[in-house]
């Protein structure tokens, strides 16, 4: 079925309309008109204000805070366009919430990453496009195609103009080594690893540094920064191990609780995030800089709509 360039529309809920508008600007099309509001009891009400019959629809909505509201908005938007005889519905989820519970580590734990994947499929999504899932294997939790984009090249590009040769890319834990290696490959730099033990959720204890960082600048690379406890402590430990300047970057700036204060008071020179999650004005500080993922998502959407290879974006 040839949908044609005219057969594509983009809609957004309330989670990150600014990103949706940037993506539409890159695509050269207007953001679709829809009203996503709440009834007085808190239930979500969706009205799609234009026809979607037989066309390719992309719904852009990260499931960030407030997570449950944004997740339900997305599911209801998918249901609305599905019942309006959409040709194909693509859920563009720049930040995939509930991903951190991706396996059972002790008895009687849920696997919310799989549960939410089932919800998207049941609601009627034909495809999911996301970025830097907390674990790459979450792609396998879906029974529909998943395009898993990477924010690493965008973050690495930010540092390309001013990094010095004596710079080391640091993974904040053993699980992030492949991400740090991919980041380092873009800049042709060595890596180091922080070995840590996490006593309980959102509390980390840094133990040791594997690799040579003495007298060098370092860039800590992560996927999600939530309370910023890990990265703030990591920056301090790297300084103790002889690092000169410490930078940090992450794809998803959840930045909940004391995160902003921790970053402000940390040893970090700069902390770079993308705009997969909107940063409220009260959380904007001098140390935090934002790079946009809109061009990458726009190109992925364009390729999917035109039935072209998306794998080209990973080369």
Buried (B, 14 or more C-beta within 10 A) or exposed (E): EEBEEEBBBBBBBBBBBEBBBBBBBBBEBEBBEBEBEEEEEEEBEBEBEEEBEEBBBBBBBBBBBEBEBBBBBBBBBBBBBBEBEBBBBBBBBBBBBBBEBBEEEEEEEEBBBBEBBEBBBEBBBBBBBBBBBBBEEBBEBBEBBBBBBBBBBBBBEBBEEEBEEEBBBBBBBEEBEEBBBBBBEBBEBBBBBBEBEEEEEEEBEBEEBBBEBEEBBBBBBBBBBBBBBBBBBBBBBBBEBEBBBBBBBBBBBBBBEEBBEBBBEBBBBBBBBBBBBBBEEEBEEEBBEBBBBBEBBBBBBBBBBEEEEBEEBEE
